[in-house]
């Protein structure tokens, strides 16, 4: 068939395609219009400045101050950002699933005495939603907009997003900061005080400047603090006698974090099962938070059950602030490692980086190619190994069972580790950082053996594509 004869067919195809896409566009437009018509309130979240939730037993009032929301009744305090975002989205996106039309008698729908009345202000306009009984057949809840005579049905999820209790709306964040904004951390007990300060991106222990601080670990601790939340609010009013009972007068522990915006303090008190009492200040409510917050500052971390399955903390030992000391055997940068060797005198493997891979050469010139990421993960785990006990002397003549050596691109030794054996159920090692003198230490045996197993697995070729 010649191209000229195809032209009529092409024209018909183009007409049909245009018709199809026009119809689809129109259907989509109609569907969007119908969906928009089901909106109960046509108001953007950002325009809402005040909300009241009224139930037969209580009334909760909230107002927007700047970018934040505050509770003004029955308590005066900051509202929870997460809960407020959900509430605002629920209002602005609220849609009805059915319109039952105008009804004179509202009693059958529970709208003569609604279980929930939501009133909000947007601009200069005030709007109200009454929520009544649950509709039969799990359809949702009956609702009415303002003085409109129509009875609507809203779905269960939308009703739940609006029906927030005081406990839901209270701010549960115990701190308000980002870890990288912190300039100092002060931890105070009845007998001691520890002050850590950050200068030029480096943390120091005030009064103990000779102690090198593990920067990553301290930042990790600060991130945990920044995410700490109240689990439960203790009913008030709180008396001085209550504060003593809760261990908050005086507090067992006071944590103070300083940023450019000022200081934030948290008082921690007595334990109650898996929780402990806490308070942000003299005027703040008393709350219960997880025991782990207190454990980080009062207990040896190796005995804290909540950390034993946490890969970031499972091998960290000691109490605060001792566990912040940088006792890592190697704290260098993975990107600086161009090659490495490991094994024993009889069985030695070498690995050299070639782009996104490492070329491994072993006994009898056996070769294996591993993705660079897999080797680098082993090196990152090496950075987690730390000296549990630093030994006072070094015996350079003691023979090693195995060794590891890291080298830079110019062939200089960055780090060497020699495994010497087991002492008191801990791995004894000798290590040398660059041009420093060798040191000996005892390392947690479990952590060392897990790392060594990962190192040895590098000699096993990775699975072929499609074979997992």
FENFENZI-V491047 format. One record per backbone hydrogen bond with DSSP energy under -1.0 kcal/mol. CO is the residue of the C=O (numbers start at 1). NH is the residue of the N-H. E is the energy in kcal/mol with one decimal. If there is no record, write none. Layout:
CO|NH|E / CO|NH|E
This chain:
6|10|-2.5 / 7|11|-2.5 / 8|12|-2.4 / 9|13|-2.5 / 10|14|-2.5 / 11|15|-2.2 / 12|16|-2.6 / 13|17|-2.8 / 14|18|-2.6 / 15|19|-2.5 / 16|20|-2.7 / 17|21|-2.7 / 18|22|-2.2 / 19|23|-2.5 / 20|24|-2.6 / 21|25|-2.4 / 22|26|-2.5 / 23|27|-3.0 / 24|28|-2.6 / 25|29|-2.4 / 26|30|-2.8 / 27|31|-2.7 / 28|32|-2.4 / 29|33|-2.4 / 30|34|-2.8 / 31|35|-2.4 / 32|36|-2.5 / 33|37|-2.2 / 36|39|-1.5 / 38|96|-2.2 / 41|43|-1.2 / 44|47|-1.2 / 45|48|-1.6 / 47|123|-1.1 / 49|64|-2.5 / 50|121|-2.3 / 51|62|-2.8 / 52|119|-2.5 / 53|60|-2.9 / 54|117|-2.3 / 58|55|-3.3 / 60|53|-2.7 / 61|72|-2.5 / 61|73|-1.1 / 62|51|-2.3 / 63|70|-2.8 / 65|68|-1.9 / 68|65|-3.4 / 69|79|-2.7 / 70|63|-2.3 / 71|77|-1.2 / 73|61|-2.6 / 77|71|-3.2 / 78|171|-1.5 / 80|84|-2.3 / 81|85|-2.4 / 82|86|-1.7 / 83|87|-2.3 / 84|88|-2.9 / 85|89|-2.1 / 86|90|-2.3 / 87|91|-1.8 / 88|92|-2.6 / 89|93|-2.2 / 94|40|-2.6 / 98|153|-2.1 / 101|151|-2.3 / 106|109|-1.1 / 106|111|-2.1 / 107|110|-2.0 / 109|133|-2.6 / 116|131|-2.8 / 117|54|-2.7 / 118|129|-2.4 / 119|52|-3.1 / 120|127|-2.7 / 121|49|-2.9 / 121|50|-1.0 / 122|125|-1.8 / 125|122|-2.7 / 127|120|-2.4 / 128|146|-2.2 / 129|118|-2.8 / 130|144|-2.2 / 131|115|-1.5 / 131|116|-1.4 / 133|142|-2.5 / 140|135|-2.7 / 141|154|-2.6 / 142|132|-3.0 / 143|152|-3.1 / 144|130|-2.9 / 145|148|-2.4 / 149|103|-2.2 / 151|100|-2.8 / 152|143|-2.4 / 153|97|-3.4 / 153|98|-1.1 / 154|141|-2.8 / 155|159|-1.9 / 156|160|-2.4 / 157|161|-1.9 / 159|163|-2.2 / 162|164|-2.2 / 165|169|-1.5 / 166|170|-1.5 / 169|80|-2.8 / 172|230|-2.8 / 178|181|-2.3 / 179|182|-1.2 / 183|198|-2.8 / 184|258|-2.3 / 185|196|-2.8 / 186|256|-2.9 / 187|194|-2.8 / 188|254|-2.3 / 192|189|-3.0 / 194|187|-2.6 / 195|206|-2.3 / 196|185|-2.5 / 197|204|-2.6 / 199|202|-1.6 / 202|199|-2.7 / 204|197|-2.4 / 205|208|-2.5 / 208|211|-2.1 / 212|326|-3.7 / 213|215|-1.1 / 214|218|-2.2 / 215|219|-2.4 / 216|220|-2.1 / 217|221|-2.1 / 218|222|-2.4 / 219|223|-2.2 / 220|224|-1.8 / 221|225|-2.2 / 222|226|-2.5 / 225|228|-1.4 / 228|174|-2.4 / 232|288|-2.8 / 239|243|-2.0 / 240|244|-1.6 / 241|245|-2.1 / 242|246|-2.4 / 243|248|-3.1 / 244|247|-1.1 / 246|270|-2.8 / 253|268|-3.0 / 254|188|-2.7 / 255|266|-2.4 / 256|186|-2.8 / 257|264|-2.4 / 258|183|-3.5 / 258|184|-1.2 / 259|262|-1.6 / 262|259|-2.6 / 264|257|-2.9 / 266|255|-2.7 / 267|279|-2.1 / 268|252|-1.6 / 268|253|-1.7 / 270|277|-2.4 / 272|275|-1.8 / 274|291|-2.1 / 275|272|-3.8 / 276|289|-2.6 / 277|269|-3.0 / 278|287|-2.7 / 279|267|-3.5 / 286|234|-2.7 / 287|278|-2.4 / 288|231|-3.4 / 288|232|-1.4 / 289|276|-2.6 / 290|293|-1.5 / 291|294|-1.0 / 291|295|-2.5 / 292|296|-2.0 / 294|297|-1.4 / 295|299|-2.3 / 300|303|-2.1 / 301|304|-1.3 / 304|307|-1.8 / 305|308|-1.0 / 307|310|-1.5 / 310|313|-1.6 / 310|314|-2.5 / 313|316|-1.8 / 318|301|-2.7 / 319|323|-1.7 / 321|324|-2.0 / 322|325|-1.7 / 324|214|-3.5 / 325|327|-1.4 / 327|387|-2.9 / 333|336|-1.3 / 334|337|-1.7 / 338|353|-2.6 / 339|407|-2.8 / 340|351|-2.8 / 341|405|-2.8 / 342|349|-3.1 / 343|403|-2.3 / 347|344|-2.7 / 349|342|-2.3 / 350|361|-2.7 / 351|340|-2.1 / 352|359|-3.0 / 354|357|-1.3 / 356|372|-2.9 / 357|354|-3.6 / 358|370|-2.4 / 359|352|-2.1 / 360|368|-2.2 / 361|350|-2.4 / 362|365|-1.1 / 363|366|-1.5 / 366|362|-3.1 / 368|360|-3.5 / 370|358|-2.9 / 371|375|-1.4 / 372|376|-2.8 / 373|377|-1.9 / 374|378|-1.2 / 375|379|-1.8 / 376|380|-2.3 / 377|381|-2.0 / 378|382|-1.6 / 379|383|-1.3 / 381|384|-1.1 / 382|385|-1.2 / 385|329|-2.2 / 389|442|-2.7 / 395|398|-1.5 / 402|419|-2.6 / 403|343|-1.8 / 404|417|-2.8 / 405|341|-2.2 / 406|414|-2.9 / 406|415|-1.3 / 407|338|-2.6 / 407|339|-1.6 / 408|411|-1.7 / 412|408|-2.4 / 414|434|-1.8 / 415|406|-2.9 / 416|432|-2.4 / 417|404|-2.1 / 418|430|-2.5 / 419|401|-3.4 / 421|428|-2.8 / 423|426|-1.4 / 426|423|-3.1 / 427|443|-3.0 / 428|420|-2.9 / 428|421|-1.1 / 429|441|-2.2 / 430|418|-3.1 / 431|439|-2.5 / 432|416|-2.1 / 433|436|-2.9 / 439|431|-2.8 / 440|391|-2.0 / 441|429|-2.6 / 442|388|-2.6 / 442|389|-1.6 / 443|427|-2.3 / 444|448|-2.4 / 445|449|-2.9 / 446|450|-2.3 / 447|451|-2.1 / 448|452|-2.6 / 449|453|-2.2 / 450|454|-1.8 / 451|455|-2.1 / 452|456|-2.5 / 453|457|-1.7 / 455|458|-1.3 / 456|459|-1.6 / 457|460|-1.7 / 464|467|-2.6
